Amino acid sequence: MYRAHKSQLVAHGTLRAQFDANQKIELLEFATSHHEEYVSRRGILEAARPLHEWQKEWQKANAPPDGKQSPEMSKKKAKPMKSPPTAPPEIDIPDTKLKGGLGITPAVFRFLEVSQVWKIDATP
């Protein structure tokens, strides 16, 4: 599990270490079976705030004047809905910063490229 670009990455798999006679790592292997990326709640709330504000404007523009309609008024033809002057905003959730479907960041990928021996098996 590690943090990457305001998100958290959890990789599931096995970790294997092989030591030499001097107790130095000779081989370190981490095989991931799958990964999950989590985005902060605060980030999602900030991204959704403009749409939430727009929705409150829409509800205010379309609310009945006294809050309740009489049974006689509810039988009449419905009035067309009003819309705020601006279009509803998009929710701006950032794209993933992970490299392809590998579950690693570009920085980790570059590190693995320059290391002596590495193997990535992207099969599910």
Kinemage of the C-alpha trace (Angstrom):
@kinemage 1
@onewidth
@group {chain A} dominant
@subgroup {mainchain}
@vectorlist {calphas} color= white
{ca met a 1} P 0.000 0.000 0.000
{ca tyr a 2} L 1.354 3.432 -0.905
{ca arg a 3} L 0.245 6.949 -1.738
{ca ala a 4} L 0.422 8.228 -5.277
{ca his a 5} L -0.805 11.629 -6.505
{ca lys a 6} L -3.468 12.325 -3.837
{ca ser a 7} L -4.745 8.760 -3.981
{ca gln a 8} L -3.873 5.538 -2.254
{ca leu a 9} L -2.918 2.340 -4.025
{ca val a 10} L -3.390 -1.096 -2.504
{ca ala a 11} L -1.728 -3.972 -4.341
{ca his a 12} L -2.645 -7.549 -3.436
{ca gly a 13} L -0.169 -10.347 -4.007
{ca thr a 14} L 2.822 -12.183 -2.577
{ca leu a 15} L 6.181 -10.862 -1.441
{ca arg a 16} L 9.218 -13.115 -1.519
{ca ala a 17} L 12.729 -12.261 -0.374
{ca gln a 18} L 15.846 -14.368 -0.731
{ca phe a 19} L 18.929 -13.561 1.363
{ca asp a 20} L 22.572 -14.472 0.869
{ca ala a 21} L 24.932 -15.789 3.572
{ca asn a 22} L 25.562 -12.220 4.816
{ca gln a 23} L 21.822 -11.573 5.259
{ca lys a 24} L 21.715 -9.171 2.342
{ca ile a 25} L 18.768 -9.296 -0.024
{ca glu a 26} L 19.728 -11.262 -3.075
{ca leu a 27} L 16.262 -11.414 -4.653
{ca leu a 28} L 13.106 -9.448 -3.892
{ca glu a 29} L 9.973 -10.423 -5.760
{ca phe a 30} L 6.500 -8.947 -5.389
{ca ala a 31} L 3.854 -10.557 -7.580
{ca thr a 32} L 0.543 -8.679 -7.606
{ca ser a 33} L -2.709 -10.405 -8.424
{ca his a 34} L -4.752 -7.180 -8.536
{ca his a 35} L -4.748 -3.615 -7.282
{ca glu a 36} L -7.225 -0.993 -6.098
{ca glu a 37} L -6.867 2.781 -6.247
{ca tyr a 38} L -8.655 4.925 -3.665
{ca val a 39} L -9.331 8.645 -4.000
{ca ser a 40} L -9.829 10.841 -0.941
{ca arg a 41} L -13.347 11.687 0.166
{ca arg a 42} L -12.361 15.363 0.463
{ca gly a 43} L -11.242 15.381 -3.170
{ca ile a 44} L -14.513 13.854 -4.347
{ca leu a 45} L -16.563 16.331 -2.285
{ca glu a 46} L -14.602 19.269 -3.716
{ca ala a 47} L -15.116 17.946 -7.250
{ca ala a 48} L -18.873 17.477 -6.696
{ca arg a 49} L -19.487 20.838 -4.940
{ca pro a 50} L -20.286 22.867 -8.131
{ca leu a 51} L -22.892 20.302 -9.219
{ca his a 52} L -24.384 20.257 -5.717
{ca glu a 53} L -24.711 24.067 -5.740
{ca trp a 54} L -26.337 23.961 -9.191
{ca gln a 55} L -28.815 21.340 -7.964
{ca lys a 56} L -29.767 23.554 -5.001
{ca glu a 57} L -30.442 26.435 -7.448
{ca trp a 58} L -32.625 24.128 -9.577
{ca gln a 59} L -34.630 22.963 -6.563
{ca lys a 60} L -35.130 26.570 -5.408
{ca ala a 61} L -36.366 27.590 -8.869
{ca asn a 62} L -38.814 24.660 -9.067
{ca ala a 63} L -40.096 24.513 -5.481
{ca pro a 64} L -43.814 25.280 -4.945
{ca pro a 65} L -44.284 28.702 -3.316
{ca asp a 66} L -45.648 27.459 0.014
{ca gly a 67} L -43.876 24.109 0.078
{ca lys a 68} L -47.094 22.052 -0.382
{ca gln a 69} L -49.605 21.746 -3.168
{ca ser a 70} L -53.308 21.412 -2.534
{ca pro a 71} L -55.084 18.315 -3.900
{ca glu a 72} L -56.865 20.533 -6.450
{ca met a 73} L -53.568 21.999 -7.716
{ca ser a 74} L -51.985 18.584 -8.068
{ca lys a 75} L -54.800 17.554 -10.465
{ca lys a 76} L -53.981 20.401 -12.848
{ca lys a 77} L -51.484 20.146 -15.652
{ca ala a 78} L -47.903 20.301 -14.377
{ca lys a 79} L -45.997 23.493 -15.096
{ca pro a 80} L -42.756 23.138 -17.080
{ca met a 81} L -39.644 22.961 -14.952
{ca lys a 82} L -37.325 25.949 -14.806
{ca ser a 83} L -33.589 25.665 -15.099
{ca pro a 84} L -30.827 27.865 -13.672
{ca pro a 85} L -29.197 30.205 -16.220
{ca thr a 86} L -26.067 28.061 -16.441
{ca ala a 87} L -25.752 24.456 -17.598
{ca pro a 88} L -25.089 21.818 -14.941
{ca pro a 89} L -21.341 21.523 -14.302
{ca glu a 90} L -19.395 18.330 -14.806
{ca ile a 91} L -17.849 16.489 -11.870
{ca asp a 92} L -14.102 16.868 -12.323
{ca ile a 93} L -12.618 13.644 -10.934
{ca pro a 94} L -8.928 13.390 -11.828
{ca asp a 95} L -7.764 10.612 -14.111
{ca thr a 96} L -5.655 7.835 -12.676
{ca lys a 97} L -1.905 8.381 -12.549
{ca leu a 98} L -1.161 4.650 -12.743
{ca lys a 99} L 0.748 3.145 -15.649
{ca gly a 100} L -1.664 1.201 -17.859
{ca gly a 101} L -3.243 -1.756 -16.079
{ca leu a 102} L -0.078 -2.545 -14.149
{ca gly a 103} L -0.997 -0.827 -10.885
{ca ile a 104} L 2.202 1.190 -10.578
{ca thr a 105} L 2.995 4.869 -11.032
{ca pro a 106} L 5.212 6.130 -13.864
{ca ala a 107} L 7.969 6.863 -11.297
{ca val a 108} L 7.935 3.264 -10.056
{ca phe a 109} L 7.860 2.050 -13.654
{ca arg a 110} L 10.986 4.110 -14.478
{ca phe a 111} L 12.706 2.724 -11.380
{ca leu a 112} L 11.950 -0.818 -12.502
{ca glu a 113} L 13.222 -0.037 -16.000
{ca val a 114} L 16.649 0.925 -14.706
{ca ser a 115} L 16.915 -1.886 -12.166
{ca gln a 116} L 19.021 -4.876 -13.083
{ca val a 117} L 16.348 -7.563 -13.511
{ca trp a 118} L 12.599 -7.190 -13.563
{ca lys a 119} L 9.550 -8.921 -14.961
{ca ile a 120} L 5.968 -7.670 -15.170
{ca asp a 121} L 3.302 -10.213 -15.924
{ca ala a 122} L 0.101 -8.323 -16.766
{ca thr a 123} L -2.054 -11.437 -17.084
{ca pro a 124} L -5.128 -11.321 -14.813
